[in-house]
Amino acid sequence: MNTTDAATAPATAAPAVEIDWNAPFCSEGANCFRFGLDDSGHAYIGSTLTPGVHVSDSVEALRALISAVKAGAADHLL
């Protein structure tokens, strides 16, 4: 009998998603971020330095995040 647990089970890869990326937004230097959407309506934020890594959520959540940043909610991080 074959048994596996979480520690020894092989990792399953998430299915590939086709993301339609906008042109990168770059600040001074090489700090570039990009926004994208998939066919299911999920929004993505990624860095051009690590193309395979991104944050994903609903368009409404991304809209709320951008509004909060514009309102100064992240100013303490600068």
C-alpha positions in Angstrom: 0.0 0.0 0.0 1.3 3.4 -1.0 0.7 6.3 1.4 1.9 9.9 1.4 1.5 12.8 3.7 1.8 16.5 3.2 5.5 16.4 4.0 6.3 13.8 1.3 3.6 14.4 -1.3 4.7 15.9 -4.6 3.6 19.5 -5.1 0.9 20.0 -7.6 1.4 22.8 -10.0 -1.5 25.3 -10.5 -3.0 25.1 -14.0 -1.5 27.6 -16.5 -3.5 30.8 -16.7 -3.3 33.1 -19.8 -2.7 36.6 -18.4 -3.1 39.6 -20.7 -0.4 42.0 -19.2 -0.5 45.7 -19.7 2.7 47.6 -20.5 4.9 47.8 -17.4 4.8 50.9 -15.2 8.4 51.8 -14.4 9.5 54.3 -11.8 13.1 55.6 -11.5 15.6 52.8 -12.1 14.4 49.3 -13.0 11.5 49.1 -10.6 8.8 48.0 -13.0 5.4 46.6 -12.2 2.6 45.4 -14.5 -1.1 44.8 -14.2 -3.0 42.0 -16.0 -6.3 40.3 -16.4 -7.2 36.7 -17.3 -10.3 35.4 -19.1 -12.0 34.7 -15.8 -11.9 38.3 -14.6 -9.1 37.9 -12.1 -6.6 40.8 -11.7 -2.8 40.4 -11.4 0.1 42.5 -10.2 3.5 41.4 -11.1 7.1 42.6 -11.3 9.2 42.5 -14.4 12.1 41.3 -12.4 10.3 38.0 -11.6 7.9 37.4 -14.4 6.5 34.1 -13.0 5.6 35.6 -9.7 2.4 37.7 -9.2 -0.4 38.5 -6.8 -3.9 37.7 -7.9 -7.3 38.8 -6.7 -10.6 40.1 -8.1 -10.8 43.3 -10.1 -12.8 44.8 -7.2 -10.0 44.0 -4.7 -7.4 45.5 -7.0 -9.5 48.6 -7.5 -9.8 48.9 -3.6 -6.0 48.4 -3.2 -5.2 51.1 -5.8 -7.7 53.5 -4.2 -6.2 52.9 -0.7 -2.7 53.5 -2.0 -3.8 56.7 -3.8 -5.4 57.8 -0.5 -2.1 57.4 1.4 -2.7 54.1 3.2 0.8 52.9 2.2 2.7 56.1 2.7 4.3 54.9 5.9 6.1 52.2 3.8 8.0 54.8 1.8 
